[in-house]
Amino acid sequence: MKLKQTYKELPSIFYADVALNKVASPHVVLWNEALANELQLPAFWREQADYFAGNDMPEGAAQIAQAYAGHQFGHFTMLGDGRALLIGEVETERGLVDVQLKGAGRTPFSRGGDGRAALGPMLREFIISEAMHALGIPTTRSLAVTLTGELVQRESLLEGAVLTRTASSHLRVGTFQYARQLADYEHVKVLADYAIMRHDADLAEQRDKYVQFLQRVIERQAKLLAQWQCIGFVHGVMNTDNMTISGETIDYGPCAFLDTYDLGAVFSSIDRQGRYAFGNQPKMAGWNLARLAESILPLFADNEEQATEAAQAALNDFPVLFNVYWLEGMREKLGLFTAREDDRELVQQLLLAMQQHKADYTETFRALAEGDYPDNELFESDAFFDWEMKWQQRLLQEDSSYAEAQQLMQRANPIVIPRNERVNEAIRAAEAGDFAPVEELLHVLSTPYTLEEQYAHYAKGPEDDRPFVTYCGT
Ligand SMILES: Nc1ncnc2c1ncn2[C@@H]1O[C@H](COP(=O)(O)OP(=O)(O)OP(=O)(O)O)[C@@H](O)[C@H]1O
């Protein structure tokens, strides 16, 4: 197999060539065999720690850092891969897949950074991205974590590691912002054509392909955000450089899954204003998409007024689409196959009761799916009693049986999610040299809708009311 290099065919402002930053003694500590098989990687790659640490390159590989910009917590900055190396694309049945080494050393975009990553955050990205995939949520994937044999300086000295990440592309909203900020109409157009080739090839010959492209990105993001909200995922850093064109979740920094249901949940210690709080995520996604629309606006029409109108119409669809997908997801979580007018109210009433009684989000829905309620404040409350009567009446309006509704709920409500405490425990063990807990956690998270009995403790939320530990070390 030879890696492809379509991204390198873009004008050179979109990337920088990077020399290899060799490390002392690479050692692969986590390997995703299922993903390697899916990508049909040659079997001998498994043994090539040098490939995954950036010491050596497979056939056809390049070494480039991608250029992009981004609004970070609302402030625009020119960025680029400061610690990642795109080595090429694997051709698969589902299209090209980027292979990137995250933490592979300095690049021309590193600014003051060392270009490196510590083991803990790379394990965290591996675990959570793979859990998201198993939950059915579009995401970048993780192929390997490779120790470098070198230390990195953070608050303390930590073991260095490289994550091998795959993605259906690493094009971001920020890539378009970069093109618009730095270059002319032609460069924005070349980038948009490239993105269409990667993600929306069927649009290539359409007359209004750029407006349709924007609509597609909006549609994908609306679906993604609905999935995040339904599963209780808080991304934490929804900067425009962390929003993909593909609709895959990217960058697992200070992210977390909800324990107790709380619209205000924030897990990032740098997000003091709650800009990216759980309940704000759909609004912030809409804001980011407006930045994409602005960046490609000149491609829509010669006439500025017409172009703005087309962009506005597409952007106005985002909240509408989000709401449709969200309600669809929520209906499934409640075992409803059909749509009725009052469904939104029914869902909101439950969520309000969950927020008031500090109920665990995942446990609550799974308890509904099992029909087996734990003794806790929510399930003993009048609010729940009242809601449950309405829910039961609503279920009776369905043509399907209760058993069918239950099956639907069991497919829509996971038993296990990567709870922060469990993830951190496993990472701490790995940092001390024991990778068995990470492997076990990955095993459990790979089938989140079923759980073998011996792993029952993974299903439990934290027993006390402590807020999550925030995790921001990169
Ligand atoms: N240690 C580092 N050295 C150099 N650049 C860094 C370092 N850490 C982060 N950066 C750069 O700072 C920017 C913002 O960082 P952020 O943590 O959002 O991204 P990341 O996790 O490195 O990458 P990605 O968004 O691709 O997952 C990125 O351009 C990133 O490349």
The ligand as a Tripos MOL2 file, in Angstrom:
@<TRIPOS>MOLECULE
LIG
   31    33     1     0     0
SMALL
NO_CHARGES

@<TRIPOS>ATOM
      1 N1          2.7990   21.4940   22.4080 N.pl3     1 LIG1
      2 C1          2.4880   22.1980   21.3230 C.ar      1 LIG1
      3 N2          3.4480   22.6730   20.5020 N.ar      1 LIG1
      4 C2          3.1400   23.3870   19.4070 C.ar      1 LIG1
      5 N3          1.8870   23.6960   19.0420 N.ar      1 LIG1
      6 C3          0.8770   23.2640   19.8220 C.ar      1 LIG1
      7 C4          1.1280   22.4980   21.0020 C.ar      1 LIG1
      8 N4         -0.0800   22.2190   21.5570 N.ar      1 LIG1
      9 C5         -1.0240   22.7700   20.7740 C.ar      1 LIG1
     10 N5         -0.4500   23.3930   19.7220 N.ar      1 LIG1
     11 C6         -1.1370   24.0950   18.6290 C.3       1 LIG1
     12 O1         -2.0360   25.0380   19.1670 O.3       1 LIG1
     13 C7         -3.2570   25.0620   18.4260 C.3       1 LIG1
     14 C8         -4.4450   24.8270   19.3160 C.3       1 LIG1
     15 O2         -4.2520   23.6480   20.0530 O.3       1 LIG1
     16 P1         -5.3530   22.5460   20.3180 P.3       1 LIG1
     17 O3         -4.9990   21.9180   21.6120 O.co2     1 LIG1
     18 O4         -6.7150   23.0920   20.0550 O.co2     1 LIG1
     19 O5         -5.0570   21.5430   19.1110 O.3       1 LIG1
     20 P2         -4.4140   20.1240   19.1510 P.3       1 LIG1
     21 O6         -5.0750   19.3160   20.1900 O.co2     1 LIG1
     22 O7         -2.9420   20.2130   19.1970 O.co2     1 LIG1
     23 O8         -4.7630   19.6170   17.6870 O.3       1 LIG1
     24 P3         -6.1000   19.1990   16.9650 P.3       1 LIG1
     25 O9         -7.0460   20.3740   16.9570 O.co2     1 LIG1
     26 O10        -5.5930   18.8910   15.6070 O.co2     1 LIG1
     27 O11        -6.6410   18.0060   17.6820 O.co2     1 LIG1
     28 C9         -3.1020   24.0300   17.3290 C.3       1 LIG1
     29 O12        -2.7400   24.7000   16.1650 O.3       1 LIG1
     30 C10        -1.9860   23.1510   17.8260 C.3       1 LIG1
     31 O13        -1.2470   22.5770   16.7450 O.3       1 LIG1
@<TRIPOS>BOND
     1     1     2 1
     2     2     3 ar
     3     2     7 ar
     4     3     4 ar
     5     4     5 ar
     6     5     6 ar
     7     6     7 ar
     8     6    10 ar
     9     7     8 ar
    10     8     9 ar
    11     9    10 ar
    12    10    11 1
    13    11    12 1
    14    11    30 1
    15    12    13 1
    16    13    14 1
    17    13    28 1
    18    14    15 1
    19    15    16 1
    20    16    17 2
    21    16    18 1
    22    16    19 1
    23    19    20 1
    24    20    21 2
    25    20    22 1
    26    20    23 1
    27    23    24 1
    28    24    25 2
    29    24    26 1
    30    24    27 1
    31    28    29 1
    32    28    30 1
    33    30    31 1
@<TRIPOS>SUBSTRUCTURE
     1 LIG1         1 GROUP 0 **** ****
